[in-house]
Amino acid sequence: MKHITSCFSNQLINLCQKAYASEKWKTVIADFLGAPLNKHIQLGTFKSGKLVLIVDCPLWASELKIRLPALREHIRGVHRVALNAIEHKIDPNFFKPL
């Protein structure tokens, strides 16, 4: 019997892998930051060693900024990822909590 992925195109497999990776990083970030901060942050992008987080308001952006060094070290150390930078942007319209 064939595996289900044998029916998928390479493009679809690649898309599924990216979606899985995105969900993984959402969980890693949300677990590390904890409540209530993780309710105000959304994963923007994570590619080429740059992580972009979207925050829903300036108040939570300030809290995130304080925690960014620890998050960076956590990702680099525990998850062994080459992370060059973490950026954050404030956008109340782009919000789906982690």
BELZI-V495713 format. One record per run of one state. SS is the DSSP state (H for helix, E for strand, L for the rest). FROM is the first residue (numbers start at 1). TO is the last residue. Records with the same first field share a line. If there is no record, write none. Layout:
BEGIN
SS->FROM-TO + FROM-TO
END
This chain:
BEGIN
L->1-3 + 8-9 + 34-36 + 48-49 + 56-57 + 79-84 + 91-98
H->4-7 + 10-33 + 37-40 + 58-78
E->41-47 + 50-55 + 85-90
END
